[in-house]
Amino acid sequence: MTSIALIPARLAASRLPGKPLADIGGRPMVVRVAERAAAAGIGRVIVATDSGKIRQAVESAGFEAVMTSSAHQSGSDRIFEALQAVDPDGKIEIVVNVQGDLPTIAPEIIGAAIDLLDDRNVAIGTLCAPIVEAAEKENPNVVKLVGSPLAERRLRALYFTRATAPWGEGPLYHHIGLYAYRRNALARFVGLPQSSLEKREKLEQLRALEDGMRIDAAIVDDVPLGVDTEADLAEARRRIAEAN
């Protein structure tokens, strides 16, 4: 199956404005993410943005960028517009949405999300990791994936929630917001209105579940660092420097 990695990026982040261009070891964060996506070897890597500054930075680093509307409310909408622009003939079958604030993401877990689409019944592949810190279980900013085991490192997602779930003994899973969509699933998803549970939990992936779309998740060992604050940015810089 032909695949592409699309990275949504905008300057107007509420918690850390301008973060796609934040310097991490001499390169903008969005370029660091593009490098990780390229290392996954899944196909073209394109940044979808509404900023000329981001486009210039990305292209200066040797990657592709495409301009999209500034009116989009989600990264899913942005990457769908970009997909239509770069592949109007519909030849690309798998679309991977790689969040633009994951500068240290391991390339191999990007491929793990795509591998879930080996089952033709799966519309969307995503990732999760076991929660090991007790505080994360109660933290509403840590989204939990509730799923039914299909294999040792594979779940079928039944629900996503900010609450502590499921109840009882057993592992809890931290959802990682990377998605591998079948092209037709992405088109279907962005055409749907917001669902009731999506509005309540403020989690757009619930729109897909409520519409009957199947989401499977690969279980990985660690949650990649998401950069939302100055402290996160400092940690990303430390990790990149240490790796070099």
Order of alpha helices (4+ residues) and beta strands (2+ residues): beta-beta-beta-alpha-beta-alpha-beta-alpha-beta-alpha-beta-alpha-beta-beta-beta-alpha-alpha-alpha-beta-alpha
